[in-house]
Amino acid sequence: MNFEHLDTAALAALDAQLTRETSPRWDGFYADRARPCGFFGTAPDESLHGWLEDGRIPRPGATATPAALDLGCGNGRNAVFLAQQGFAVTGVDFSAQAVAWAQERAAAADVPLTLHQISVFDAPVATGRFALVVDSGCFHHIAPHRRAGYVQLVDHALAPGGLFALTCFRPEGGSGLSDEQVYERGSLGGGLGYTEAELRQHWGHALNILELRQMQTPAAGSGLFGEPFLWVMLARKR
Ligand SMILES: C[S@@+](CC[C@H](N)C(=O)[O-])C[C@H]1O[C@@H](n2cnc3c(N)ncnc32)[C@H](O)[C@@H]1O
């Protein structure tokens, strides 16, 4: 599906068609913190933890505080974890409920977080600033006509040689809707699943993909988050 022929007004109309996927829906979702939901805990992604352990994401040194950006940060579970590792973390989420929760989490963990309650597309993201950009569960909620712009946003945010850590739905985790069906129904159906080939196509032209694998199910009590219906990808800015 190609949207390059559409002007701003046409794109705005497509956005409006997908309003059910935007912040009010997420505010309603986050309003009930007791909801049984894997990403409502405090556990960070097993992938982020593992890549820091094996050095593929360099740990901040004693003197350097690299900047990290968490797109669609939710309750801040990955953002707080990265701040605890020594990153200067900026979190962006358009849900006021999510941002309030992330703020509480940061205060409870006694780590600084810079939080913006805004769409990722409108966020004040300085070009080339971030050593690490993280997206756990945001990309699969991005509408098809915004996809290329989102890839560009991540690419622009990364510092030279910076790393991008993505967690997103595999086909079995997503709604099963094609891009065409998204617009027929005016909904992403709870998030789009991607094949490996699709992820390589969308991200591989902008970034060097270092690893793309199924997310692991961590051992009980590990304090880590992982679900087998998700991909994890680590990529480097060219
Ligand atoms: C599946 S949740 C994941 C939250 C968090 N990253 C985590 O893993 O716990 C997706 C998050 O992305 C946010 N989100 C989706 N689209 C967004 C957009 N265009 N701008 C900002 N936030 C967005 C939602 O509000 C929600 O908090």
The ligand as an SDF file (V2000), in Angstrom:
LIG
                    3D

 27 29  0  0  0  0  0  0  0  0999 V2000
    1.4050   -1.9650   23.9880 C   0  0  0  0  0  0  0  0  0  0  0  0
    1.6200   -0.4610   24.8710 S   0  0  0  0  0  0  0  0  0  0  0  0
    3.2990   -0.6500   25.3940 C   0  0  0  0  0  0  0  0  0  0  0  0
    3.7230    0.2920   26.4790 C   0  0  0  0  0  0  0  0  0  0  0  0
    5.1640    0.1580   26.9330 C   0  0  0  0  0  0  0  0  0  0  0  0
    6.1150    0.4140   25.8720 N   0  0  0  0  0  0  0  0  0  0  0  0
    5.4370   -1.2030   27.5000 C   0  0  0  0  0  0  0  0  0  0  0  0
    6.0120   -2.0320   26.8070 O   0  0  0  0  0  0  0  0  0  0  0  0
    5.0430   -1.4590   28.6430 O   0  0  0  0  0  0  0  0  0  0  0  0
    1.7490    0.7480   23.5500 C   0  0  0  0  0  0  0  0  0  0  0  0
    1.9300    2.1610   24.0480 C   0  0  0  0  0  0  0  0  0  0  0  0
    2.1690    3.0180   22.9480 O   0  0  0  0  0  0  0  0  0  0  0  0
    1.4380    4.2120   23.1440 C   0  0  0  0  0  0  0  0  0  0  0  0
    1.2370    4.7820   21.7940 N   0  0  0  0  0  0  0  0  0  0  0  0
    0.6720    4.1780   20.7260 C   0  0  0  0  0  0  0  0  0  0  0  0
    0.7030    4.9920   19.6590 N   0  0  0  0  0  0  0  0  0  0  0  0
    1.3080    6.1470   20.0710 C   0  0  0  0  0  0  0  0  0  0  0  0
    1.6290    7.3740   19.4260 C   0  0  0  0  0  0  0  0  0  0  0  0
    1.3220    7.5960   18.1400 N   0  0  0  0  0  0  0  0  0  0  0  0
    2.2360    8.3390   20.1500 N   0  0  0  0  0  0  0  0  0  0  0  0
    2.5300    8.1300   21.4630 C   0  0  0  0  0  0  0  0  0  0  0  0
    2.2460    6.9860   22.1330 N   0  0  0  0  0  0  0  0  0  0  0  0
    1.6420    6.0000   21.4360 C   0  0  0  0  0  0  0  0  0  0  0  0
    0.1760    3.8140   23.8840 C   0  0  0  0  0  0  0  0  0  0  0  0
   -0.4150    4.8690   24.6000 O   0  0  0  0  0  0  0  0  0  0  0  0
    0.7200    2.7180   24.7920 C   0  0  0  0  0  0  0  0  0  0  0  0
    1.1430    3.2250   26.0290 O   0  0  0  0  0  0  0  0  0  0  0  0
  1  2  1  0
  2  3  1  0
  2 10  1  0
  3  4  1  0
  4  5  1  0
  5  6  1  0
  5  7  1  0
  7  8  2  0
  7  9  1  0
 10 11  1  0
 11 12  1  0
 11 26  1  0
 12 13  1  0
 13 14  1  0
 13 24  1  0
 14 15  1  0
 14 23  1  0
 15 16  2  0
 16 17  1  0
 17 18  1  0
 17 23  2  0
 18 19  1  0
 18 20  2  0
 20 21  1  0
 21 22  2  0
 22 23  1  0
 24 25  1  0
 24 26  1  0
 26 27  1  0
M  CHG  2   2   1   9  -1
M  END
$$$$
